Amino acid sequence: MPDPHSKDQPTEQAVMAHLGAATRAESLREMAHALGLRHAGRRALKKIIGRLLRRHEIEEVQNGRYALAGKKVEESLSRRVEVKHPEAGASGHGLRQTKRAGGTPAVQQRRDPNVITGRVVTHRDGYGFVLPDEPVPGMEGDLFIGRDALGDAMHGDRVQARIERRGIRMDRGQRVGRAEGRIIRVVKRAHETVVGEFHYDLRPYGRERGNYVIPFDTRIKQEIVIPPGEERVASGKPAETEGAVQRIAELEGAVVNVEITRFPGGGLGAAGRVIEILGRTGDIGVDTEIIIRKHHLPHEFPEEVVEEAGQAPQEVASGEWSVAREDFRKLPIVTIDGETAKDFDDAVHVEKLANGHYELQVHIADVADRKSTRSALDREARVRGTSVYFPNRAVPMLPEALSNGICSLNPKVDRLVMSAVMEMDAHGKMVGARFTPGVIRSVERMTYTNVNKVLEGDAEMCKRYAALVERFQLMKEPPQIPSRRVLDRFVATRA
């Protein structure tokens, strides 16, 4: 029961906190009763509700009943099911008929053509744009969102927004051009983690912002509050306690990855906990780690995926192929990569044909043959889609046991491939091509540097790779035939 002696001084924060904890939409009377308000307090509550409605922080989900904007609540009077009105037609702007659980029609509502769904992209200066999921009639391009209309949305979130001002130019009887609007709710959050720079604030948590992290992505305008005890050292051990303040000296100014435990909403800012300490700005390799986490690249494999990869065979056994394959193992095929490369996923071969044309073969490691569909390994590979390369490291699509093992075109061992065999005339024009599953045995692991030295006539390199010199010379004979760099570009941009 509410306290009859409670002070009649409701605040916006108290109302927002109450609606955030509510399991259903509430009327003014129910809110006043729960907050212990009487007389002047109830009049003040009505004004607060009006202000929150105008700022789109709450919404009227039923006649005289309110909830946080976008919050899913139970209907208080009866369970209702929305169905499309049979007279609405095929257009998306018809009536929606609402039925109670017993099937009795209750009320008809018209879909609001000014409410759109899309992804919000913010600018470091504070404003943003909503990229609609589908074209919006009468609106050109994206929906502009002013800095005061972003609400609690963060860069990348999927949101619902209301068009508040259409374009100012008339075209064929329709008002078109850049439209402006306001975000009314967040549909799905884009960031479970944020990477940024950690700072201490020794003022008591709860009165001021407390410890906080400033995101490196300047489009994320919200600082992430780190409550005391939610920071960790690199080893994972909790911070040492000094009185009422937990502080780790090496954390001030450190680059950290933060898991968001509370998104902005209800008048409260974002909060989180430190899950990784990456180092300091300027340290070697830290910039790469920032990019990986900023773009949420999956850089660690689940344990079940690692175990599954470890059980894979490390050699190709004759006859184990799942499809018929063309045998290229007798040809002097080579891989060409950088000096620091550890996995080799493409190989090439060039030879001159009797008709004066040239045959170019490009062989790509057939990693799909190494994993069954619906396996943990297959699911993880689909999520990653590709390997991502940085100057000092790579984020592989497959675990190292596969990417550097049986799925790598290592020299002098059999490997399964998908092959593109192309015929080119003397001017470098392709006159024929075919694609086939294949098996190869690379004769040499070449580097760009050594291939260039062979092409330049370096005596030591020509002696070392004497059996391959003629093949490398064919790559630039005549000049119109694609050189090593063109071949490499073809391989790098393959589908």
C-alpha positions in Angstrom: 0.0 0.0 0.0 1.3 3.5 -0.7 2.4 5.6 2.2 -0.3 8.3 2.9 2.4 10.5 4.3 4.6 10.4 1.2 5.5 13.8 -0.3 3.5 14.9 -3.3 6.6 15.7 -5.4 6.9 13.2 -8.3 9.9 13.5 -10.6 10.3 12.5 -14.3 13.0 10.0 -13.2 10.7 8.4 -10.7 7.9 8.0 -13.2 10.3 6.6 -15.9 11.7 4.2 -13.4 8.2 3.0 -12.3 7.1 2.5 -15.9 10.4 0.7 -16.7 9.6 -1.8 -13.9 5.9 -2.2 -14.8 4.7 -5.4 -16.5 1.7 -3.7 -18.2 0.5 -0.3 -19.3 -0.8 1.9 -16.4 -3.3 4.6 -16.0 -2.7 7.9 -14.2 -4.7 6.6 -11.2 -2.6 3.4 -11.0 0.7 5.3 -11.3 -0.4 7.8 -8.6 -1.5 5.0 -6.3 1.8 3.2 -6.8 3.9 6.3 -6.2 1.9 7.3 -3.2 0.7 10.6 -4.7 -2.3 12.7 -3.5 -3.9 16.0 -4.6 -1.1 18.3 -5.9 1.1 15.3 -6.6 -1.5 13.8 -9.0 -1.8 17.1 -10.8 2.0 17.3 -11.1 2.0 13.7 -12.4 -0.4 14.6 -15.3 2.0 17.4 -16.4 5.0 15.1 -16.2 3.2 12.5 -18.4 2.4 15.3 -20.9 6.1 16.3 -21.1 7.3 12.7 -21.5 4.7 12.1 -24.3 5.9 15.2 -26.2 9.5 14.0 -26.0 8.4 10.5 -27.1 9.9 8.9 -24.1 6.6 7.2 -23.2 3.6 6.3 -25.4 -0.1 5.9 -24.9 -0.6 2.2 -25.8 -4.3 2.1 -24.9 -6.9 4.7 -24.0 -5.4 6.5 -21.0 -2.8 3.9 -20.3 0.9 4.6 -20.7 4.2 2.7 -21.0 7.9 3.4 -22.0 8.2 4.0 -25.7 8.7 0.6 -27.4 8.3 -1.4 -24.2 6.3 -4.6 -24.6 3.6 -4.8 -22.0 0.5 -6.8 -21.2 -2.9 -5.3 -22.0 -4.7 -4.6 -18.7 -8.2 -5.1 -19.9 -8.1 -8.1 -22.2 -5.7 -9.9 -24.4 -5.9 -8.6 -27.9 -4.8 -9.9 -31.3 -4.2 -7.6 -34.3 -5.4 -8.8 -37.7 -5.5 -7.0 -41.0 -8.9 -5.5 -41.9 -10.4 -7.3 -44.9 -11.1 -4.0 -46.5 -7.6 -2.6 -46.1 -6.5 -3.9 -49.5 -2.9 -4.6 -50.6 -1.5 -1.3 -49.6 0.3 -0.9 -46.3 -1.8 2.1 -45.2 -5.2 0.4 -44.6 -7.1 -0.2 -41.5 -6.0 -2.6 -38.8 -8.8 -4.3 -36.8 -8.2 -5.2 -33.2 -10.0 -8.2 -31.7 -10.3 -9.3 -28.1 -9.5 -12.9 -27.2 -13.1 -14.0 -27.7 -13.0 -12.7 -31.3 -15.2 -9.7 -30.8 -14.1 -6.7 -32.8 -13.0 -3.9 -30.5 -11.5 -0.9 -32.3 -10.1 0.0 -35.8 -6.8 1.7 -36.2 -5.1 3.2 -39.3 -1.5 2.3 -39.8 0.6 5.5 -39.4 2.3 6.3 -42.7 4.7 8.6 -40.9 6.3 5.9 -38.8 9.2 4.1 -40.5 11.8 1.4 -39.4 15.4 1.4 -40.3 19.0 1.7 -39.1 20.3 4.9 -37.5 23.7 6.2 -38.6 25.0 9.0 -36.4 27.6 11.7 -37.1 30.2 12.7 -34.6 28.7 16.2 -34.4 25.6 14.7 -32.8 22.9 14.5 -35.6 22.1 11.3 -37.5 20.1 9.7 -40.3 17.7 6.7 -40.4 18.2 4.5 -43.4 14.7 3.1 -44.1 14.3 -0.7 -44.5 12.2 0.1 -47.6 11.5 3.1 -49.8 9.1 5.6 -48.2 6.6 7.3 -50.5 7.1 11.0 -50.8 10.5 11.0 -49.1 13.9 11.2 -50.9 16.8 9.4 -49.4 17.2 9.0 -45.6 15.4 10.6 -42.7 17.3 13.4 -41.0 17.4 13.2 -37.2 18.5 16.2 -35.2 20.8 15.9 -32.2 17.8 16.5 -29.9 15.7 13.9 -31.6 18.0 10.9 -31.4 16.7 10.0 -27.9 18.5 6.9 -26.4 19.5 5.4 -29.8 23.2 4.6 -30.4 24.9 4.5 -33.8 24.0 1.4 -35.8 20.8 0.6 -33.8 17.7 -0.5 -35.6 15.0 2.0 -34.7 11.5 3.1 -35.3 11.2 6.8 -36.2 8.4 9.3 -36.9 8.5 11.6 -39.9 7.7 15.1 -38.5 8.5 17.3 -41.5 8.3 16.2 -45.1 10.4 17.7 -48.0 9.7 21.2 -49.2 9.6 20.5 -52.9 6.5 19.5 -54.9 6.8 16.9 -57.7 3.7 15.6 -59.5 1.5 16.6 -56.7 3.7 15.0 -54.0 5.9 16.8 -51.4 9.4 15.3 -51.8 12.9 16.0 -50.6 14.8 15.6 -47.4 12.5 14.8 -44.5 13.2 15.3 -40.8 12.0 13.2 -37.9 12.4 11.8 -34.4 13.4 8.4 -33.1 10.5 7.0 -31.0 12.0 3.7 -30.0 14.9 1.3 -30.4 14.0 -2.0 -32.0 17.3 -3.8 -31.8 20.7 -2.7 -30.3 23.8 -2.9 -32.6 26.5 -3.0 -29.9 26.8 -5.5 -27.1 30.4 -4.3 -26.5 32.2 -1.0 -27.0 35.9 -0.4 -27.2 37.3 2.8 -25.8 39.6 4.6 -23.3 39.1 4.1 -19.6 39.1 7.0 -17.1 38.6 7.3 -13.4 36.3 9.8 -11.7 36.9 9.7 -8.0 33.6 11.4 -7.2 31.1 9.0 -5.5 29.2 6.8 -7.9 25.5 7.7 -8.0 26.1 11.4 -7.4 28.4 12.0 -10.4 29.2 9.8 -13.5 31.7 7.6 -11.7 34.4 5.8 -13.7 33.7 5.9 -17.5 34.9 4.8 -20.9 34.9 7.1 -23.9 34.2 5.0 -27.1 36.8 5.2 -29.9 33.9 5.3 -32.4 33.2 9.0 -32.4 29.7 8.3 -33.8 28.8 6.7 -30.4 28.2 9.8 -28.4 27.3 8.1 -25.1 30.0 7.6 -22.4 29.8 4.2 -20.8 29.7 4.4 -17.0 31.7 1.7 -15.2 30.3 1.1 -11.7 32.9 0.4 -8.9 34.0 -3.2 -9.0 33.2 -3.6 -12.7 36.7 -2.9 -13.8 39.3 -5.8 -14.1 43.0 -6.2 -14.6 44.3 -8.1 -17.6 44.6 -11.3 -15.6 40.9 -11.1 -14.7 41.5 -10.6 -11.0 39.3 -8.0 -9.3 40.7 -4.5 -8.4 42.4 -3.8 -5.1 40.1 -1.9 -2.7 41.3 1.4 -1.2 38.6 2.6 1.2 35.4 3.1 -0.8 37.2 3.5 -4.1 38.4 0.6 -6.3 41.3 1.7 -8.5 43.8 0.0 -10.7 46.6 2.5 -11.5 47.4 1.0 -14.9 43.7 1.4 -16.1 43.7 5.2 -16.3 43.9 5.9 -20.0 44.0 2.2 -21.0 42.3 0.9 -24.1 39.5 -1.5 -22.9 36.7 -3.5 -24.3 33.4 -3.0 -22.4 30.3 -5.2 -22.2 27.2 -3.0 -22.0 25.1 -4.1 -19.1 22.6 -1.3 -19.3 21.7 0.6 -22.5 20.6 4.3 -22.3 16.9 4.6 -21.4 14.5 6.0 -18.8 16.7 9.0 -18.1 19.7 6.8 -17.3 22.9 6.6 -19.3 24.7 3.5 -20.6 26.7 1.3 -18.1 29.0 -1.6 -18.5 31.9 -3.7 -17.2 35.4 -4.1 -18.5 36.0 -7.5 -20.1 39.3 -6.9 -21.8 42.3 -4.6 -21.3 44.0 -4.3 -24.7 46.9 -1.9 -23.8 47.5 1.7 -24.5 47.0 3.9 -27.5 50.2 3.8 -29.6 51.3 0.3 -28.4 52.2 -2.0 -31.2 49.2 -4.0 -32.4 46.7 -2.2 -30.2 45.3 -0.3 -33.2 44.5 -3.6 -34.9 42.8 -4.9 -31.7 40.7 -1.7 -31.6 39.5 -2.2 -35.2 38.6 -5.8 -34.6 36.4 -5.0 -31.6 35.1 -1.7 -33.0 33.6 -3.7 -36.0 32.7 -6.7 -33.8 34.8 -9.1 -35.9 34.6 -12.6 -34.4 38.2 -13.2 -33.4 37.9 -16.1 -31.0 36.5 -19.6 -31.9 34.0 -21.4 -29.7 35.5 -24.4 -27.9 33.3 -26.9 -29.9 34.5 -25.4 -33.2 38.2 -25.8 -32.1 37.6 -29.4 -31.0 35.8 -30.2 -34.3 38.7 -28.7 -36.3 41.2 -30.7 -34.3 39.5 -33.9 -35.3 39.9 -33.2 -39.0 42.4 -35.3 -41.0 45.7 -33.5 -41.9 46.2 -35.3 -45.2 44.1 -35.8 -48.3 43.6 -39.6 -48.9 43.1 -40.7 -52.4 39.4 -41.7 -53.0 38.0 -39.7 -50.1 36.8 -37.0 -52.4 33.1 -36.2 -52.1 32.9 -35.2 -55.8 34.7 -36.2 -59.0 37.8 -34.1 -59.4 40.2 -33.2 -62.2 43.8 -34.2 -61.4 46.3 -31.4 -61.8 49.0 -32.9 -59.5 51.6 -33.4 -62.3 51.7 -29.7 -63.3 54.3 -27.3 -61.7 51.7 -25.3 -59.8 52.9 -22.7 -57.3 51.5 -20.4 -54.6 52.6 -16.8 -54.5 52.2 -14.9 -51.2 53.9 -12.4 -48.9 56.9 -13.4 -46.8 54.9 -13.6 -43.6 51.9 -15.5 -44.9 51.1 -18.7 -43.0 48.1 -20.0 -45.0 48.1 -20.3 -48.8 44.6 -20.4 -50.3 45.4 -19.8 -54.0 47.8 -21.2 -56.6 48.6 -20.4 -60.2 49.9 -22.1 -63.4 50.6 -20.7 -66.9 51.5 -22.6 -70.0 51.7 -21.9 -73.8 49.3 -23.8 -76.0 50.0 -25.2 -79.5 47.7 -22.6 -81.1 49.8 -19.8 -79.7 47.3 -19.0 -76.9 48.0 -19.2 -73.2 46.3 -21.3 -70.5 46.0 -19.7 -67.1 44.9 -21.8 -64.2 43.9 -20.4 -60.8 43.3 -22.9 -58.0 41.4 -21.9 -54.9 41.5 -24.1 -51.7 38.2 -26.0 -51.5 37.5 -25.5 -47.7 33.9 -26.5 -48.1 35.0 -30.1 -48.6 36.4 -30.1 -45.1 33.2 -29.4 -43.2 29.7 -30.9 -43.2 26.6 -28.7 -43.3 24.9 -28.0 -39.9 28.1 -28.7 -38.0 29.5 -26.2 -35.5 32.4 -25.5 -37.9 30.1 -24.8 -40.8 27.9 -22.5 -38.7 31.0 -20.5 -37.5 32.4 -20.2 -41.0 29.1 -18.9 -42.3 29.0 -16.2 -39.6 32.6 -15.1 -40.4 32.2 -15.4 -44.2 35.9 -14.7 -44.9 39.3 -14.2 -43.4 40.2 -10.6 -42.5 43.9 -9.5 -42.9 45.7 -6.8 -41.1 49.4 -5.8 -41.4 50.5 -7.7 -38.4 47.9 -10.4 -38.0 44.8 -12.1 -39.5 41.4 -13.1 -38.3 40.8 -16.4 -40.0 37.5 -17.8 -41.2 38.6 -21.3 -40.0 40.6 -22.4 -36.9 44.4 -22.6 -37.4 44.3 -26.5 -37.5 42.5 -26.1 -40.8 43.5 -22.7 -42.2 47.2 -23.5 -41.8 46.8 -27.3 -42.3 44.7 -29.3 -44.7 42.9 -26.2 -46.1 46.2 -24.5 -46.9 47.8 -25.2 -50.3 51.1 -26.2 -48.7 53.9 -27.4 -51.0 54.5 -31.0 -51.9 51.2 -32.3 -50.4 47.9 -33.1 -52.1 45.2 -30.5 -51.6 41.6 -30.2 -52.8 40.7 -27.1 -54.9 38.1 -25.4 -57.0 39.8 -24.5 -60.3 39.3 -21.8 -63.0 41.0 -22.8 -66.3 41.1 -19.9 -68.8 42.4 -19.7 -72.3 43.8 -16.3 -73.5 44.9 -15.2 -76.9 48.1 -13.3 -77.7 46.5 -10.0 -76.7 45.4 -11.2 -73.3 41.7 -11.5 -74.3 40.0 -14.5 -72.7 38.5 -16.8 -75.4 37.4 -19.6 -73.2 37.0 -20.7 -69.6 35.8 -23.6 -67.5 35.4 -24.3 -63.7 36.0 -27.7 -62.1 36.7 -29.3 -58.7 40.3 -30.4 -58.7 43.3 -31.8 -56.8 46.8 -30.2 -56.9 50.2 -30.7 -55.4 52.0 -27.3 -55.2 55.7 -27.6 -56.2 56.9 -24.5 -54.4 55.8 -21.8 -51.9 56.9 -18.6 -53.7 57.0 -15.0 -52.5 56.3 -11.8 -54.4 59.8 -10.7 -53.8 61.5 -13.9 -55.2 59.2 -14.0 -58.2 60.1 -10.4 -59.1 63.8 -11.3 -58.7 63.4 -14.2 -61.1 61.6 -11.9 -63.6 64.4 -9.4 -63.3 67.0 -12.0 -64.0 68.6 -12.3 -60.5 71.2 -15.1 -60.9 70.8 -16.6 -57.4 67.0 -16.8 -57.7 67.1 -18.1 -61.3 69.4 -20.9 -60.1 67.3 -21.7 -57.1 64.1 -21.9 -59.0 65.6 -23.1 -62.4 62.7 -25.5 -63.0 60.2 -22.7 -62.8 61.9 -19.8 -64.5 60.3 -20.6 -67.9 56.8 -20.6 -66.3 57.3 -17.2 -64.6 58.6 -15.7 -67.9 55.4 -16.8 -69.6 53.5 -14.5 -67.2 54.9 -11.4 -69.0 55.2 -12.8 -72.6 53.9 -10.9 -74.5 53.3 -7.7 -72.5 49.6 -7.9 -73.0 49.3 -11.1 -70.9 48.4 -10.4 -67.3 51.5 -10.1 -65.1 51.9 -11.5 -61.6 50.2 -8.5 -60.1 47.1 -8.8 -62.4 46.9 -12.5 -61.5 47.1 -11.7 -57.8 44.4 -9.0 -58.2 42.2 -11.6 -59.9 42.7 -14.1 -57.1 42.1 -11.4 -54.4 38.8 -10.3 -55.9 37.4 -13.7 -56.7 33.8 -14.3 -55.7 
